[in-house]
Amino acid sequence: MLTGSEADRIYTALVTFLKFLMLLALVAWIGGIVFFGAVVAPTVFMVLPTHDLAGKVVSRSLWILHYIGIVSGVIYLICSMVLSYRLRGTPEPFALRHLAIVLMLAVTIIGHEAVAKPMLRLRDDMGVIDTVPPNDPRRVEFNRMHVWSTRIEETVLVLGLGVLWGTARRLS
């Protein structure tokens, strides 16, 4: 049987661990988006000899980033709801932070399926993109989808920063 002080230490450790996992999940997801947009994409287009090679690196990196985001979002949701239940007696499934994370997940998954995958098919169909004329309908469609891809990542980033701000306020 645990004494009161032992139970308190275990409870405090659990709460601290849940908070840590929540912050880690947000940092991995949001930090990944920032690093991708500010470092990875511009660097590979500057360093690699062709847009085709750079696009392949960016595409693969974006796919990994999406999976990191999905795993991070699920971890955040689980930890936040468990924490809410432990502290307030309810998981608060409709709390703004949870709804924002669900929206971030939905936007990420939709962007992955409806934009990233079709872009990959278009790029594969074009072959070496550097040799495709800018007015080719496939390249025009690819460029249009690229704009949407950027908007999707920006949306997830803004929502994520809002969740991070709210989480920081909540955990202080």
VEXDREN-2710 file (C-alpha; in Angstrom, 1 decimal):
% VEXDREN-2710
k/r/px/py/pz
1/MET/0.0/0.0/0.0
2/LEU/1.2/3.5/-0.9
3/THR/1.5/6.2/1.7
4/GLY/0.0/9.6/1.0
5/SER/3.3/11.2/0.1
6/GLU/4.3/8.3/-2.2
7/ALA/1.0/8.5/-4.0
8/ASP/1.5/12.3/-4.3
9/ARG/5.0/11.8/-5.8
10/ILE/3.7/9.3/-8.3
11/TYR/0.8/11.6/-9.2
12/THR/3.1/14.6/-9.6
13/ALA/5.5/12.5/-11.8
14/LEU/2.6/11.3/-14.0
15/VAL/1.3/14.8/-14.5
16/THR/4.8/16.1/-15.3
17/PHE/5.4/13.3/-17.7
18/LEU/2.1/14.0/-19.5
19/LYS/2.9/17.7/-19.8
20/PHE/6.4/16.8/-21.1
21/LEU/4.9/14.5/-23.8
22/MET/2.4/17.2/-24.8
23/LEU/5.1/19.8/-25.3
24/LEU/7.4/17.4/-27.0
25/ALA/4.7/16.4/-29.5
26/LEU/4.0/20.1/-30.3
27/VAL/7.7/21.0/-30.6
28/ALA/8.3/18.0/-32.9
29/TRP/5.4/18.9/-35.2
30/ILE/5.6/22.7/-35.2
31/GLY/9.4/22.7/-35.2
32/GLY/9.5/20.2/-38.1
33/ILE/7.2/22.5/-40.1
34/VAL/9.4/25.5/-39.4
35/PHE/12.6/23.6/-40.1
36/PHE/11.2/22.2/-43.3
37/GLY/10.0/25.6/-44.6
38/ALA/12.9/27.7/-43.4
39/VAL/15.8/25.3/-43.9
40/VAL/15.2/22.1/-45.8
41/ALA/13.2/23.3/-48.9
42/PRO/15.3/26.4/-49.6
43/THR/18.6/24.6/-49.0
44/VAL/18.0/21.7/-51.3
45/PHE/16.8/23.9/-54.1
46/MET/19.9/26.0/-53.7
47/VAL/22.4/23.1/-53.3
48/LEU/21.2/20.3/-55.6
49/PRO/22.0/20.6/-59.3
50/THR/18.4/20.1/-60.6
51/HIS/14.9/21.0/-59.5
52/ASP/14.0/17.4/-60.1
53/LEU/16.4/16.1/-57.4
54/ALA/15.5/18.9/-55.0
55/GLY/11.8/18.1/-55.5
56/LYS/12.4/14.5/-54.7
57/VAL/14.2/15.4/-51.4
58/VAL/11.5/17.9/-50.5
59/SER/8.7/15.4/-51.3
60/ARG/10.2/12.6/-49.2
61/SER/10.9/15.1/-46.4
62/LEU/7.3/16.3/-46.5
63/TRP/5.9/12.8/-46.3
64/ILE/8.0/12.1/-43.2
65/LEU/6.9/15.4/-41.7
66/HIS/3.3/14.5/-42.2
67/TYR/3.7/11.2/-40.4
68/ILE/5.6/13.0/-37.6
69/GLY/2.6/15.4/-37.4
70/ILE/0.1/12.6/-37.3
71/VAL/1.9/10.7/-34.5
72/SER/2.6/13.9/-32.6
73/GLY/-1.1/15.0/-32.8
74/VAL/-2.3/11.7/-31.5
75/ILE/0.2/11.7/-28.7
76/TYR/-0.8/15.3/-27.8
77/LEU/-4.5/14.4/-27.8
78/ILE/-4.1/11.3/-25.6
79/CYS/-1.8/13.0/-23.1
80/SER/-3.9/16.2/-22.9
81/MET/-7.2/14.3/-22.4
82/VAL/-5.6/12.0/-19.7
83/LEU/-4.2/15.1/-18.0
84/SER/-7.6/16.9/-18.1
85/TYR/-9.2/13.8/-16.7
86/ARG/-6.7/13.5/-13.9
87/LEU/-6.9/17.2/-13.0
88/ARG/-10.6/18.0/-13.7
89/GLY/-12.4/14.7/-13.8
90/THR/-13.3/15.0/-17.5
91/PRO/-11.1/14.5/-20.6
92/GLU/-12.6/17.7/-22.1
93/PRO/-12.9/16.3/-25.7
94/PHE/-14.4/19.5/-27.0
95/ALA/-11.8/21.9/-25.5
96/LEU/-10.5/24.4/-28.0
97/ARG/-7.0/22.9/-27.9
98/HIS/-8.3/19.4/-28.7
99/LEU/-10.5/20.7/-31.5
100/ALA/-7.5/22.6/-33.0
101/ILE/-5.3/19.5/-32.9
102/VAL/-8.1/17.5/-34.6
103/LEU/-8.3/20.2/-37.2
104/MET/-4.5/20.1/-37.6
105/LEU/-4.6/16.4/-38.1
106/ALA/-7.5/16.6/-40.6
107/VAL/-5.7/19.3/-42.6
108/THR/-2.5/17.3/-42.6
109/ILE/-4.1/14.1/-43.7
110/ILE/-6.2/15.8/-46.4
111/GLY/-3.2/17.7/-47.6
112/HIS/-1.2/14.5/-47.7
113/GLU/-3.9/12.5/-49.6
114/ALA/-5.4/15.2/-51.8
115/VAL/-2.4/17.3/-52.6
116/ALA/1.0/15.6/-51.9
117/LYS/0.1/12.2/-53.4
118/PRO/-1.4/13.8/-56.6
119/MET/1.7/16.0/-56.9
120/LEU/3.9/13.0/-56.7
121/ARG/1.9/11.3/-59.4
122/LEU/2.2/14.4/-61.6
123/ARG/5.9/14.6/-61.0
124/ASP/6.4/11.0/-61.8
125/ASP/4.3/11.4/-65.0
126/MET/6.4/14.4/-66.1
127/GLY/9.7/12.6/-65.6
128/VAL/12.5/15.2/-65.1
129/ILE/10.5/18.3/-64.2
130/ASP/13.3/20.6/-65.4
131/THR/12.7/19.5/-69.0
132/VAL/8.9/20.1/-68.9
133/PRO/7.8/23.4/-70.4
134/PRO/6.2/25.8/-67.9
135/ASN/3.0/25.9/-69.9
136/ASP/2.6/22.1/-70.0
137/PRO/-0.8/21.4/-68.3
138/ARG/0.8/18.9/-65.9
139/ARG/3.3/21.4/-64.8
140/VAL/0.7/24.1/-64.5
141/GLU/-1.4/21.7/-62.3
142/PHE/1.7/20.8/-60.3
143/ASN/2.4/24.5/-59.6
144/ARG/-1.2/25.1/-58.6
145/MET/-1.1/22.2/-56.2
146/HIS/2.3/23.4/-54.8
147/VAL/0.5/26.6/-53.8
148/TRP/-2.1/24.6/-51.9
149/SER/0.6/22.5/-50.3
150/THR/2.2/25.6/-48.9
151/ARG/-1.1/27.0/-47.7
152/ILE/-1.9/23.7/-45.9
153/GLU/1.5/23.7/-44.1
154/GLU/1.0/27.4/-43.1
155/THR/-2.5/26.6/-41.8
156/VAL/-1.2/23.7/-39.6
157/LEU/1.7/25.9/-38.4
158/VAL/-0.6/28.8/-37.3
159/LEU/-3.0/26.4/-35.6
160/GLY/-0.1/24.7/-33.9
161/LEU/1.3/27.9/-32.6
162/GLY/-2.1/28.7/-31.2
163/VAL/-2.2/25.4/-29.5
164/LEU/1.3/25.9/-28.2
165/TRP/0.4/29.3/-26.8
166/GLY/-2.7/27.9/-25.1
167/THR/-0.8/24.9/-23.7
168/ALA/1.9/27.1/-22.3
169/ARG/-0.7/29.3/-20.6
170/ARG/-2.5/26.2/-19.3
171/LEU/0.6/24.5/-17.9
172/SER/1.9/27.6/-16.1
END
